[in-house]
Amino acid sequence: MRYMHEQVYLMKYNTPWHPEDVKAAVRKRGTTLTKLSTDHGYNPDAAGKALKTPWAQLEQIIADFLGVQPNKIWPQRYNAQGIRKTGLSPRGNPRDCE
């Protein structure tokens, strides 16, 4: 975790990051969700959709870029051990988000 305010936020709230906070954190590190998507071979809108819809592959890409585990950004999608919960609406073909 690169910024102290992120650590304080997680320790204090342990709640999902607001989508705008994720977007801001990505922008502060010098790129956009669109660029993250296209750099990894996804549709330009894919990472943005992952902010509100469970999508394991894009969650991992975003989290890796931010230097945190996905369960820190979306704790409601993971169990206490950081393992993805079952029964989430999975994406079909992760590269087809149209």
HUWOKA-V103379 format. One record per residue. N is the residue number from 1. RES is the residue in three letters. OMEGA is omega in degrees with one decimal (* if undefined). Layout:
N|RES|OMEGA  N|RES|OMEGA
This chain:
1|MET|-171.8  2|ARG|-174.0  3|TYR|-177.6  4|MET|-177.7  5|HIS|177.5  6|GLU|178.8  7|GLN|179.9  8|VAL|179.8  9|TYR|-178.1  10|LEU|-179.8  11|MET|-175.2  12|LYS|-170.5  13|TYR|-174.5  14|ASN|178.2  15|THR|177.9  16|PRO|174.3  17|TRP|173.4  18|HIS|179.7  19|PRO|179.2  20|GLU|176.4  21|ASP|177.3  22|VAL|179.3  23|LYS|179.9  24|ALA|179.6  25|ALA|177.9  26|VAL|179.9  27|ARG|179.5  28|LYS|179.4  29|ARG|168.3  30|GLY|176.1  31|THR|179.6  32|THR|175.4  33|LEU|177.7  34|THR|-179.9  35|LYS|176.1  36|LEU|179.7  37|SER|-174.6  38|THR|177.7  39|ASP|-179.9  40|HIS|174.1  41|GLY|179.9  42|TYR|173.0  43|ASN|-178.1  44|PRO|-178.3  45|ASP|-170.6  46|ALA|-176.7  47|ALA|177.1  48|GLY|178.1  49|LYS|-179.3  50|ALA|178.5  51|LEU|-176.2  52|LYS|-178.6  53|THR|179.3  54|PRO|179.4  55|TRP|-169.6  56|ALA|-176.0  57|GLN|-179.1  58|LEU|175.5  59|GLU|-179.1  60|GLN|178.8  61|ILE|-179.8  62|ILE|-178.4  63|ALA|178.1  64|ASP|-179.9  65|PHE|-178.6  66|LEU|178.3  67|GLY|177.5  68|VAL|174.6  69|GLN|179.9  70|PRO|-178.8  71|ASN|175.4  72|LYS|178.8  73|ILE|-177.4  74|TRP|-175.7  75|PRO|-179.7  76|GLN|-179.0  77|ARG|-175.0  78|TYR|176.7  79|ASN|-175.9  80|ALA|179.2  81|GLN|179.5  82|GLY|178.8  83|ILE|-177.7  84|ARG|178.4  85|LYS|175.1  86|THR|178.0  87|GLY|175.3  88|LEU|-179.7  89|SER|-178.0  90|PRO|173.8  91|ARG|177.5  92|GLY|174.0  93|ASN|-173.6  94|PRO|179.7  95|ARG|179.9  96|ASP|-176.4  97|CYS|-179.8  98|GLU|*
